[in-house]
């Protein structure tokens, strides 16, 4: 049985963003101990994650056609 490519693309994008979101939970627990350097690092991480989301949205990867 063959599935449309859209199913695979959405699954891949979900797995990538879900795996990256897992790193947010430990960071929240140690945020005070990390200080400003940890905050800046996580803001950079979230910015890269956000850029990936914007790219996926602009390329219409998440649309069902």
Jmol script that loads the backbone (N, CA, C; Angstrom):
load data "model"
ATOM      1  N   UNK A   1       0.838  -1.173   0.000  1.00  0.00           N
ATOM      2  CA  UNK A   1       0.000   0.000   0.000  1.00  0.00           C
ATOM      3  C   UNK A   1       0.889   1.245   0.000  1.00  0.00           C
ATOM      4  N   UNK A   2       0.617   2.170  -0.880  1.00  0.00           N
ATOM      5  CA  UNK A   2       1.405   3.389  -0.973  1.00  0.00           C
ATOM      6  C   UNK A   2       0.664   4.550  -0.317  1.00  0.00           C
ATOM      7  N   UNK A   3       1.438   5.381   0.348  1.00  0.00           N
ATOM      8  CA  UNK A   3       0.898   6.576   0.982  1.00  0.00           C
ATOM      9  C   UNK A   3       1.412   7.793   0.250  1.00  0.00           C
ATOM     10  N   UNK A   4       0.623   8.879   0.243  1.00  0.00           N
ATOM     11  CA  UNK A   4       1.118  10.118  -0.375  1.00  0.00           C
ATOM     12  C   UNK A   4       2.357  10.640   0.360  1.00  0.00           C
ATOM     13  N   UNK A   5       3.197  11.340  -0.360  1.00  0.00           N
ATOM     14  CA  UNK A   5       4.433  11.879   0.213  1.00  0.00           C
ATOM     15  C   UNK A   5       4.133  12.845   1.351  1.00  0.00           C
ATOM     16  N   UNK A   6       3.003  13.513   1.302  1.00  0.00           N
ATOM     17  CA  UNK A   6       2.631  14.463   2.349  1.00  0.00           C
ATOM     18  C   UNK A   6       2.597  13.833   3.730  1.00  0.00           C
ATOM     19  N   UNK A   7       2.161  12.586   3.821  1.00  0.00           N
ATOM     20  CA  UNK A   7       2.142  11.907   5.103  1.00  0.00           C
ATOM     21  C   UNK A   7       3.556  11.775   5.665  1.00  0.00           C
ATOM     22  N   UNK A   8       4.496  11.410   4.823  1.00  0.00           N
ATOM     23  CA  UNK A   8       5.871  11.245   5.271  1.00  0.00           C
ATOM     24  C   UNK A   8       6.503  12.579   5.663  1.00  0.00           C
ATOM     25  N   UNK A   9       6.213  13.632   4.926  1.00  0.00           N
ATOM     26  CA  UNK A   9       6.780  14.942   5.250  1.00  0.00           C
ATOM     27  C   UNK A   9       6.262  15.464   6.581  1.00  0.00           C
ATOM     28  N   UNK A  10       4.963  15.323   6.801  1.00  0.00           N
ATOM     29  CA  UNK A  10       4.389  15.785   8.070  1.00  0.00           C
ATOM     30  C   UNK A  10       4.938  14.956   9.225  1.00  0.00           C
ATOM     31  N   UNK A  11       5.064  13.659   9.025  1.00  0.00           N
ATOM     32  CA  UNK A  11       5.616  12.800  10.078  1.00  0.00           C
ATOM     33  C   UNK A  11       7.062  13.185  10.381  1.00  0.00           C
ATOM     34  N   UNK A  12       7.845  13.461   9.359  1.00  0.00           N
ATOM     35  CA  UNK A  12       9.240  13.841   9.559  1.00  0.00           C
ATOM     36  C   UNK A  12       9.351  15.171  10.301  1.00  0.00           C
ATOM     37  N   UNK A  13       8.557  16.150   9.902  1.00  0.00           N
ATOM     38  CA  UNK A  13       8.586  17.453  10.577  1.00  0.00           C
ATOM     39  C   UNK A  13       8.141  17.303  12.025  1.00  0.00           C
ATOM     40  N   UNK A  14       7.121  16.480  12.271  1.00  0.00           N
ATOM     41  CA  UNK A  14       6.660  16.260  13.640  1.00  0.00           C
ATOM     42  C   UNK A  14       7.756  15.636  14.493  1.00  0.00           C
ATOM     43  N   UNK A  15       8.425  14.624  13.968  1.00  0.00           N
ATOM     44  CA  UNK A  15       9.471  13.948  14.735  1.00  0.00           C
ATOM     45  C   UNK A  15      10.617  14.906  15.045  1.00  0.00           C
ATOM     46  N   UNK A  16      11.024  15.699  14.081  1.00  0.00           N
ATOM     47  CA  UNK A  16      12.129  16.637  14.305  1.00  0.00           C
ATOM     48  C   UNK A  16      11.768  17.659  15.371  1.00  0.00           C
ATOM     49  N   UNK A  17      10.609  18.297  15.252  1.00  0.00           N
ATOM     50  CA  UNK A  17      10.237  19.322  16.221  1.00  0.00           C
ATOM     51  C   UNK A  17       9.907  18.725  17.582  1.00  0.00           C
ATOM     52  N   UNK A  18       9.361  17.523  17.610  1.00  0.00           N
ATOM     53  CA  UNK A  18       9.063  16.873  18.878  1.00  0.00           C
ATOM     54  C   UNK A  18      10.353  16.503  19.598  1.00  0.00           C
ATOM     55  N   UNK A  19      11.322  15.992  18.876  1.00  0.00           N
ATOM     56  CA  UNK A  19      12.602  15.628  19.492  1.00  0.00           C
ATOM     57  C   UNK A  19      13.318  16.871  20.019  1.00  0.00           C
ATOM     58  N   UNK A  20      13.247  17.965  19.308  1.00  0.00           N
ATOM     59  CA  UNK A  20      13.895  19.193  19.779  1.00  0.00           C
ATOM     60  C   UNK A  20      13.171  19.785  20.976  1.00  0.00           C
ATOM     61  N   UNK A  21      11.859  19.627  21.021  1.00  0.00           N
ATOM     62  CA  UNK A  21      11.090  20.160  22.145  1.00  0.00           C
ATOM     63  C   UNK A  21      11.407  19.413  23.438  1.00  0.00           C
ATOM     64  N   UNK A  22      11.880  18.186  23.355  1.00  0.00           N
ATOM     65  CA  UNK A  22      12.242  17.419  24.547  1.00  0.00           C
ATOM     66  C   UNK A  22      13.353  18.113  25.325  1.00  0.00           C
ATOM     67  N   UNK A  23      14.206  18.857  24.653  1.00  0.00           N
ATOM     68  CA  UNK A  23      15.291  19.554  25.327  1.00  0.00           C
ATOM     69  C   UNK A  23      14.802  20.729  26.167  1.00  0.00           C
ATOM     70  N   UNK A  24      13.580  21.163  25.985  1.00  0.00           N
ATOM     71  CA  UNK A  24      13.070  22.291  26.759  1.00  0.00           C
ATOM     72  C   UNK A  24      12.791  21.915  28.215  1.00  0.00           C
ATOM     73  N   UNK A  25      12.357  20.705  28.473  1.00  0.00           N
ATOM     74  CA  UNK A  25      11.974  20.315  29.827  1.00  0.00           C
ATOM     75  C   UNK A  25      13.147  20.317  30.802  1.00  0.00           C
ATOM     76  N   UNK A  26      14.278  19.685  30.493  1.00  0.00           N
ATOM     77  CA  UNK A  26      15.406  19.761  31.432  1.00  0.00           C
ATOM     78  C   UNK A  26      15.942  21.185  31.598  1.00  0.00           C
ATOM     79  N   UNK A  27      15.874  21.966  30.529  1.00  0.00           N
ATOM     80  CA  UNK A  27      16.360  23.340  30.599  1.00  0.00           C
ATOM     81  C   UNK A  27      15.540  24.150  31.594  1.00  0.00           C
ATOM     82  N   UNK A  28      14.231  23.957  31.593  1.00  0.00           N
ATOM     83  CA  UNK A  28      13.369  24.699  32.510  1.00  0.00           C
ATOM     84  C   UNK A  28      13.712  24.359  33.956  1.00  0.00           C
ATOM     85  N   UNK A  29      14.067  23.110  34.208  1.00  0.00           N
ATOM     86  CA  UNK A  29      14.368  22.698  35.578  1.00  0.00           C
ATOM     87  C   UNK A  29      15.659  23.305  36.116  1.00  0.00           C
ATOM     88  N   UNK A  30      16.621  23.619  35.259  1.00  0.00           N
ATOM     89  CA  UNK A  30      17.912  24.137  35.724  1.00  0.00           C
ATOM     90  C   UNK A  30      18.155  25.571  35.267  1.00  0.00           C
ATOM     91  N   UNK A  31      17.117  26.282  34.916  1.00  0.00           N
ATOM     92  CA  UNK A  31      17.273  27.623  34.366  1.00  0.00           C
ATOM     93  C   UNK A  31      17.983  28.568  35.326  1.00  0.00           C
ATOM     94  N   UNK A  32      17.604  28.569  36.577  1.00  0.00           N
ATOM     95  CA  UNK A  32      18.233  29.494  37.545  1.00  0.00           C
ATOM     96  C   UNK A  32      19.709  29.180  37.751  1.00  0.00           C
ATOM     97  N   UNK A  33      20.059  27.919  37.727  1.00  0.00           N
ATOM     98  CA  UNK A  33      21.461  27.539  37.938  1.00  0.00           C
ATOM     99  C   UNK A  33      22.335  27.910  36.731  1.00  0.00           C
ATOM    100  N   UNK A  34      21.741  27.953  35.552  1.00  0.00           N
ATOM    101  CA  UNK A  34      22.514  28.248  34.342  1.00  0.00           C
ATOM    102  C   UNK A  34      22.825  29.732  34.196  1.00  0.00           C
ATOM    103  N   UNK A  35      21.971  30.573  34.710  1.00  0.00           N
ATOM    104  CA  UNK A  35      22.199  32.012  34.638  1.00  0.00           C
ATOM    105  C   UNK A  35      21.914  32.579  33.256  1.00  0.00           C
ATOM    106  N   UNK A  36      22.522  33.715  32.993  1.00  0.00           N
ATOM    107  CA  UNK A  36      22.281  34.437  31.744  1.00  0.00           C
ATOM    108  C   UNK A  36      22.813  33.663  30.546  1.00  0.00           C
ATOM    109  N   UNK A  37      23.947  33.003  30.716  1.00  0.00           N
ATOM    110  CA  UNK A  37      24.526  32.241  29.599  1.00  0.00           C
ATOM    111  C   UNK A  37      23.583  31.130  29.141  1.00  0.00           C
ATOM    112  N   UNK A  38      22.967  30.440  30.081  1.00  0.00           N
ATOM    113  CA  UNK A  38      22.006  29.395  29.740  1.00  0.00           C
ATOM    114  C   UNK A  38      20.767  29.962  29.068  1.00  0.00           C
ATOM    115  N   UNK A  39      20.328  31.127  29.515  1.00  0.00           N
ATOM    116  CA  UNK A  39      19.170  31.771  28.910  1.00  0.00           C
ATOM    117  C   UNK A  39      19.462  32.177  27.465  1.00  0.00           C
ATOM    118  N   UNK A  40      20.629  32.762  27.240  1.00  0.00           N
ATOM    119  CA  UNK A  40      20.997  33.177  25.888  1.00  0.00           C
ATOM    120  C   UNK A  40      21.116  31.966  24.965  1.00  0.00           C
ATOM    121  N   UNK A  41      21.704  30.898  25.473  1.00  0.00           N
ATOM    122  CA  UNK A  41      21.843  29.679  24.674  1.00  0.00           C
ATOM    123  C   UNK A  41      20.479  29.124  24.290  1.00  0.00           C
ATOM    124  N   UNK A  42      19.546  29.101  25.240  1.00  0.00           N
ATOM    125  CA  UNK A  42      18.227  28.552  24.934  1.00  0.00           C
ATOM    126  C   UNK A  42      17.446  29.472  24.007  1.00  0.00           C
ATOM    127  N   UNK A  43      17.618  30.772  24.122  1.00  0.00           N
ATOM    128  CA  UNK A  43      16.956  31.687  23.192  1.00  0.00           C
ATOM    129  C   UNK A  43      17.489  31.459  21.780  1.00  0.00           C
ATOM    130  N   UNK A  44      18.779  31.230  21.655  1.00  0.00           N
ATOM    131  CA  UNK A  44      19.359  30.913  20.347  1.00  0.00           C
ATOM    132  C   UNK A  44      18.803  29.588  19.813  1.00  0.00           C
ATOM    133  N   UNK A  45      18.699  28.600  20.673  1.00  0.00           N
ATOM    134  CA  UNK A  45      18.126  27.306  20.292  1.00  0.00           C
ATOM    135  C   UNK A  45      16.690  27.468  19.815  1.00  0.00           C
ATOM    136  N   UNK A  46      15.895  28.229  20.553  1.00  0.00           N
ATOM    137  CA  UNK A  46      14.497  28.454  20.169  1.00  0.00           C
ATOM    138  C   UNK A  46      14.394  29.275  18.884  1.00  0.00           C
ATOM    139  N   UNK A  47      15.339  30.183  18.665  1.00  0.00           N
ATOM    140  CA  UNK A  47      15.335  30.962  17.427  1.00  0.00           C
ATOM    141  C   UNK A  47      15.595  30.061  16.227  1.00  0.00           C
ATOM    142  N   UNK A  48      16.544  29.143  16.364  1.00  0.00           N
ATOM    143  CA  UNK A  48      16.813  28.208  15.277  1.00  0.00           C
ATOM    144  C   UNK A  48      15.611  27.307  15.041  1.00  0.00           C
ATOM    145  N   UNK A  49      14.986  26.852  16.115  1.00  0.00           N
ATOM    146  CA  UNK A  49      13.780  26.038  16.003  1.00  0.00           C
ATOM    147  C   UNK A  49      12.662  26.820  15.324  1.00  0.00           C
ATOM    148  N   UNK A  50      12.524  28.082  15.687  1.00  0.00           N
ATOM    149  CA  UNK A  50      11.507  28.930  15.066  1.00  0.00           C
ATOM    150  C   UNK A  50      11.784  29.178  13.593  1.00  0.00           C
ATOM    151  N   UNK A  51      13.041  29.359  13.240  1.00  0.00           N
ATOM    152  CA  UNK A  51      13.388  29.533  11.829  1.00  0.00           C
ATOM    153  C   UNK A  51      13.052  28.283  11.021  1.00  0.00           C
ATOM    154  N   UNK A  52      13.272  27.128  11.613  1.00  0.00           N
ATOM    155  CA  UNK A  52      12.893  25.879  10.944  1.00  0.00           C
ATOM    156  C   UNK A  52      11.392  25.787  10.742  1.00  0.00           C
ATOM    157  N   UNK A  53      10.634  26.217  11.729  1.00  0.00           N
ATOM    158  CA  UNK A  53       9.179  26.202  11.618  1.00  0.00           C
ATOM    159  C   UNK A  53       8.705  27.179  10.530  1.00  0.00           C
ATOM    160  N   UNK A  54       9.305  28.354  10.488  1.00  0.00           N
ATOM    161  CA  UNK A  54       8.945  29.346   9.469  1.00  0.00           C
ATOM    162  C   UNK A  54       9.291  28.819   8.081  1.00  0.00           C
ATOM    163  N   UNK A  55      10.443  28.168   7.948  1.00  0.00           N
ATOM    164  CA  UNK A  55      10.824  27.588   6.660  1.00  0.00           C
ATOM    165  C   UNK A  55       9.817  26.527   6.220  1.00  0.00           C
ATOM    166  N   UNK A  56       9.430  25.651   7.143  1.00  0.00           N
ATOM    167  CA  UNK A  56       8.451  24.606   6.820  1.00  0.00           C
ATOM    168  C   UNK A  56       7.119  25.233   6.426  1.00  0.00           C
ATOM    169  N   UNK A  57       6.743  26.303   7.088  1.00  0.00           N
ATOM    170  CA  UNK A  57       5.479  26.969   6.767  1.00  0.00           C
ATOM    171  C   UNK A  57       5.541  27.649   5.398  1.00  0.00           C
ATOM    172  N   UNK A  58       6.645  28.336   5.121  1.00  0.00           N
ATOM    173  CA  UNK A  58       6.769  29.047   3.841  1.00  0.00           C
ATOM    174  C   UNK A  58       6.891  28.104   2.657  1.00  0.00           C
ATOM    175  N   UNK A  59       7.491  26.934   2.868  1.00  0.00           N
ATOM    176  CA  UNK A  59       7.620  25.944   1.802  1.00  0.00           C
ATOM    177  C   UNK A  59       6.361  25.083   1.680  1.00  0.00           C
ATOM    178  N   UNK A  60       5.397  25.358   2.528  1.00  0.00           N
ATOM    179  CA  UNK A  60       4.108  24.651   2.544  1.00  0.00           C
ATOM    180  C   UNK A  60       4.278  23.142   2.711  1.00  0.00           C
ATOM    181  N   UNK A  61       5.206  22.775   3.576  1.00  0.00           N
ATOM    182  CA  UNK A  61       5.444  21.361   3.851  1.00  0.00           C
ATOM    183  C   UNK A  61       4.272  20.750   4.602  1.00  0.00           C
ATOM    184  N   UNK A  62       3.598  21.539   5.418  1.00  0.00           N
ATOM    185  CA  UNK A  62       2.544  21.004   6.265  1.00  0.00           C
ATOM    186  C   UNK A  62       1.166  21.004   5.627  1.00  0.00           C
ATOM    187  N   UNK A  63       1.058  21.362   4.374  1.00  0.00           N
ATOM    188  CA  UNK A  63      -0.248  21.359   3.707  1.00  0.00           C
ATOM    189  C   UNK A  63      -0.559  19.988   3.129  1.00  0.00           C
ATOM    190  N   UNK A  64      -1.833  19.636   3.121  1.00  0.00           N
ATOM    191  CA  UNK A  64      -2.297  18.335   2.633  1.00  0.00           C
ATOM    192  C   UNK A  64      -2.791  18.477   1.219  1.00  0.00           C
ATOM    193  N   UNK A  65      -1.927  18.261   0.261  1.00  0.00           N
ATOM    194  CA  UNK A  65      -2.357  18.321  -1.146  1.00  0.00           C
ATOM    195  C   UNK A  65      -2.012  17.062  -1.849  1.00  0.00           C
TER     196      UNK A  65
END
end "model"
wireframe off; spacefill off
backbone 0.3
color backbone group
